[in-house]
């Protein structure tokens, strides 16, 4: 297969973990006879520095011309600490989602047996946890009307029926492919927007009779993903709730550096790790590349390269079992491995696995 992939390393540790994601794809391409064409483009703080825009039009055009986007992370403290900054790296991320029509963020939450002790949660709670959070990505407060002056501010949590229907359809369809259990997370006891979500979900339920659908307020869901994670199969929710909930679920796996995601919608699909840019660690060979590598696996699987994706996942699991890990998840007294060493080990596993 031949794929054109737009490469957006972004800021901080982004270029380092991206390098290992590409090493993984290169190993897959060589082993299976695929051809992956990469076209790198700036975004985030890097985009501001080189083009005066966190998502330059040239980057947008490269993304639109590609079959897929592999993205790393954006963010820089000099913008975080300046409330007057007119341009911010994160606005480029929002622009990218909007322009590419990426309305569905797919974030799997899955545990590794050898990593259970690294989670702050008890092993008996999380062992076997395996669910997916589907977050609406282009509506809600992040994109609604905003206002701020010295005395007041507001953000509008706007959703339309078509926006809600299309993301709920994704949720129901994912549930059909998994264990046929969908949980709709909202705040329908307080918010009008949530009541519309629940109303539409109730209307759609009869179209998917094989799916057991339940409803949960966000405050309850935030508690239960940590106390009963095995209850869930597929969660679908709106943008703000999904942002918070998916960061919360990262502690289940023991490290944000282990969680990949996909963003799907109207145009080019995008695949990215869930962690941030961690600028303090940039250039120090400390960052965990596994989330980026697993994002590459999701990219392969999206194009029906299931055998290839499975080999990447096998290589990741083998590296963890062999204690080939970056410092934040290394076993006490274990050898020290950096971003590059972990990525090279995984790529070599792919190349040499019998």
C-alpha atoms as one frame of an Amber mdcrd trajectory, in Angstrom:
protein
   0.000   0.000   0.000   1.117   3.536  -0.713   0.136   6.253   1.755   0.885
   9.961   1.847   1.260  11.014   5.481   1.470  14.610   6.700   3.921  14.819
   9.611   3.307  17.502  12.256   5.941  17.162  15.023   4.909  20.406  16.743
   6.619  21.595  19.915   8.555  20.400  22.945   9.056  16.646  22.932   6.980
  16.382  19.753   9.892  16.043  17.304  11.575  13.399  19.495   8.572  11.103
  19.845   7.627  11.697  16.218  11.026  10.386  15.168  10.265   7.072  16.831
   6.778   6.917  15.348   8.326   7.300  11.911  10.966   4.669  12.684   8.115
   2.284  13.467   6.316   3.079  10.219   9.562   2.679   8.283  10.096  -0.766
   9.831   6.536  -1.759   8.901   6.932  -0.433   5.357  10.147  -2.382   4.837
   8.795  -5.620   6.258   5.445  -5.592   4.436   6.423  -3.865   1.211   4.453
  -0.649   1.742   5.447   2.834   0.646   4.872   5.693   3.069   5.558   9.182
   1.762   6.105  11.791   4.495   5.555  15.518   4.166   6.508  17.482   7.284
   4.842  20.786   8.192   4.962  23.268  11.116   2.231  23.870  13.672   1.830
  25.192  17.216   4.566  27.455  18.584   6.804  26.293  15.754   4.170  27.468
  13.272   4.002  30.869  14.950   7.772  31.204  14.824   8.213  30.276  11.168
   4.942  31.486   9.628   3.220  33.719  12.178   0.351  31.219  12.497  -0.079
  28.153  14.758  -1.758  26.330  11.840  -0.426  27.940   8.658  -2.399  27.608
   5.464   0.533  25.755   3.911   0.238  23.151   6.676  -3.491  22.896   6.093
  -2.926  22.282   2.388  -0.383  19.557   3.138  -2.876  17.884   5.494  -5.668
  18.056   2.932  -3.438  16.484   0.259  -2.441  13.612   2.546  -4.148  10.288
   3.241  -3.507  10.729   6.976  -1.934  13.116   9.473   0.480  11.932  12.159
   0.662  14.642  14.812   2.692  14.895  18.030   2.024  17.842  20.384   1.827
  21.629  20.659   2.440  24.026  23.523   5.064  26.398  24.866   5.312  28.022
  28.341   6.052  31.473  26.933   2.488  31.555  25.605   0.947  29.908  28.671
   2.394  32.606  30.912   1.277  35.538  28.754  -2.496  36.123  29.056  -2.263
  38.959  26.501  -0.806  36.767  23.744  -2.989  37.042  20.637  -1.611  33.848
  19.124  -1.301  30.607  21.061  -0.068  27.183  19.961  -3.316  25.554  21.083
  -5.417  27.756  18.792  -3.649  26.005  15.945  -4.875  22.679  17.268  -8.457
  23.943  17.382  -8.100  25.391  13.876  -6.748  22.101  12.581  -9.713  20.180
  14.012 -12.191  22.667  12.606 -10.657  22.988   9.128 -10.216  19.243   8.719
 -13.699  18.584  10.114 -12.306  16.268  12.800 -15.432  15.968  14.912 -14.801
  12.541  16.523 -11.876  11.873  18.847 -11.366   8.162  19.501  -9.336   7.396
  22.603  -8.853   3.755  23.642  -8.124   2.955  27.287  -6.419  -0.396  27.725
  -4.203  -1.804  30.444  -0.924  -3.697  30.165  -0.504  -6.457  32.759   3.124
  -5.540  33.421   2.171  -1.903  33.970  -0.607  -2.325  36.532   1.645  -1.445
  39.463   2.415   1.938  37.893  -1.203   3.051  38.050  -2.284   5.027  41.130
  -5.371   2.780  41.188  -5.492  -0.666  42.774  -4.599  -3.483  40.428  -7.820
  -5.390  41.102  -9.832  -2.376  39.925  -8.097  -1.855  36.592  -6.997  -5.340
  35.535  -8.795  -6.113  32.271 -10.121  -2.572  31.767 -10.673  -2.031  28.050
 -12.926   0.747  26.796 -13.059   3.607  24.310 -13.944   7.248  24.928 -15.446
   9.055  21.942 -15.306  12.823  22.342 -17.086  15.352  20.147 -14.284  17.596
  18.979 -15.517  20.620  17.000 -18.482  21.986  18.984 -19.389  23.127  22.477
 -17.712  25.804  24.548 -14.382  25.531  22.756 -15.933  26.843  19.559 -19.020
  28.718  20.792 -19.384  32.488  21.083 -17.012  33.990  23.646 -16.723  37.308
  25.450 -14.367  38.729  28.074 -13.804  42.127  29.654 -12.406  43.153  33.018
 -15.633  42.344  34.862 -17.333  39.460  33.078 -16.795  36.658  30.611 -18.747
  33.854  29.009 -18.326  30.862  26.724 -21.329  29.500  24.852 -21.849  25.744
  24.900 -23.663  25.515  21.568 -24.662  22.251  19.884 -26.951  21.592  16.940
 -28.901  18.424  16.183 -26.677  17.409  13.212 -23.531  17.774  15.341 -24.987
  15.589  18.082 -26.439  12.984  15.741 -23.189  12.396  13.861 -21.080  11.846
  16.994 -23.715   9.628  18.602 -23.764   7.576  15.383 -20.013   7.045  15.788
 -20.596   5.959  19.395 -23.344   3.475  18.538 -21.340   2.031  15.642 -18.246
   1.531  17.797 -20.388  -0.198  20.416 -21.766  -2.517  17.705 -18.193  -3.572
  16.863 -17.194  -4.106  20.493 -19.186  -5.421  23.481 -22.418  -3.651  22.491
 -22.575  -1.334  25.475 -22.752   2.467  25.078 -22.674   5.030  27.874 -23.806
   8.564  27.002 -22.182  11.053  29.387 -23.853  14.436  29.906 -25.128  16.873
  32.553 -28.792  16.752  31.600 -29.982  17.626  35.095 -28.484  21.139  34.714
 -27.543  21.986  31.122 -29.966  22.534  28.241 -27.325  21.404  25.734 -27.033
  18.099  27.599 -30.775  17.630  27.605 -30.725  17.882  23.814 -27.912  15.310
  23.701 -29.949  12.922  25.823 -33.132  13.526  23.849 -31.427  12.727  20.551
 -29.661   9.680  21.987 -33.023   8.341  23.177 -34.427   8.888  19.678 -31.520
   6.974  18.116 -31.550   4.017  20.523 -34.181   2.007  18.573 -31.936   2.030
  15.487 -29.371  -0.022  17.439 -31.429  -2.591  19.354 -28.386  -4.811  19.912
 -26.646  -2.052  21.921 -27.350  -1.674  25.650 -27.422   2.099  26.167 -27.186
   3.846  29.495 -26.824   7.466  30.587 -24.541   8.976  33.193 -23.921  12.503
  34.496 -20.349  13.685  34.009 -19.649  13.953  37.747 -20.716  10.330  38.274
 -18.824   9.181  35.167 -15.659  10.942  36.376 -15.826   8.890  39.553 -16.794
   5.566  37.999 -14.086   5.466  35.324 -11.663   5.344  38.264 -13.642   3.090
  40.605 -15.336   0.775  38.072 -13.417   1.089  34.791 -14.418  -2.407  33.664
 -18.067  -1.301  33.616 -17.479   0.695  30.444 -17.221  -0.393  26.817 -17.829
   2.766  24.756 -18.350   6.244  26.220 -19.579   9.111  24.054 -19.695  12.701
  25.281 -19.391  16.370  24.350 -16.197  18.347  23.879 -15.469  19.820  27.316
 -16.541  16.752  29.276 -14.540  14.556  26.900 -11.412  16.653  27.304 -11.476
  16.249  31.077 -12.609  12.629  31.095  -9.965  11.415  28.663  -7.135  13.029
  30.624  -8.519  11.420  33.764  -8.548   7.976  32.192  -4.860   8.249  31.351
  -3.973   7.341  34.939  -5.588   3.924  34.451  -2.784   2.799  32.128  -0.064
   4.123  34.438   1.287   6.789  32.082  -0.031   9.331  29.600   2.882   8.213
  27.480   1.025   4.987  26.659  -2.202   6.411  25.228  -2.792   7.003  21.506
  -5.825   8.549  19.836  -7.450   9.135  16.466  -9.504  12.102  15.273 -11.884
  11.335  12.414 -14.362  13.368  10.418 -14.952  15.024   7.099 -11.457  15.120
   5.621  -8.020  13.687   6.439  -7.928  11.504   9.587  -5.421  12.458  12.261
  -3.550  10.262  14.753  -1.803  11.583  17.844  -0.622  10.744  21.365  -2.747
  12.196  24.153   0.142  13.725  26.106   1.227  17.331  25.824   4.441  18.892
  24.609   6.322  18.646  27.967   8.746  21.425  26.964  10.834  20.992  30.110
  11.989  17.610  28.806  12.607  18.652  25.213  15.953  17.476  23.874  16.729
  15.327  26.925  15.812  11.911  25.496  13.322  11.349  28.341   9.914  11.291
  26.684   8.003   8.041  26.278   7.476   7.413  22.534   4.974   4.564  22.954
   1.824   6.701  22.648   3.180   8.090  19.372   4.053   4.587  18.185   0.590
   3.275  19.106  -0.915   6.246  17.255   0.965   4.981  14.201  -0.616   1.568
  14.853  -4.073   3.183  14.851  -3.192   4.850  11.552  -2.293   1.495  10.022
  -5.470  -0.120  11.310  -7.580   2.724   9.934  -6.380   1.717   6.457  -7.234
  -1.942   7.137  -3.622  -2.947   7.750  -4.620  -5.057  10.727  -1.675  -7.454
  10.637   0.742  -4.531  10.592  -1.024  -2.752  13.440  -1.083  -5.946  15.488
   2.687  -6.372  15.041   3.275  -2.818  16.288   1.140  -3.542  19.360   2.970
  -6.819  19.924   6.304  -4.990  19.745   5.136  -2.391  22.260   3.903  -5.061
  24.684   7.178  -6.957  24.284   9.209  -3.829  25.055   7.241  -3.220  28.237
   7.556  -6.865  29.294  11.316  -6.688  28.680  11.565  -3.486  30.786  12.707
  -1.456  27.798  11.044   1.659  29.191  11.592   5.371  29.618  12.297   6.619
  33.168   8.729   7.461  34.253   7.653   3.814  33.995  10.912   1.953  34.534
  10.979  -0.690  37.269  13.083   0.154  40.302  16.707  -0.663  39.632  16.073
  -1.298  35.947  18.341  -0.150  33.151  17.822   3.367  31.868  16.414   3.797
  28.370  15.620   7.002  26.557  13.166   7.970  23.839  15.507   6.861  21.073
  16.505   3.553  22.662  12.889   2.500  23.246  11.915   3.433  19.699  14.910
   1.617  18.212  14.119  -1.528  20.212  10.519  -1.569  18.980  11.536  -0.935
  15.365  14.118  -3.723  15.566  11.503  -6.102  17.005   9.251  -5.371  14.038
  12.108  -5.921  11.600  13.343  -9.204  13.079  10.265 -10.894  14.548  10.108
 -14.421  13.143
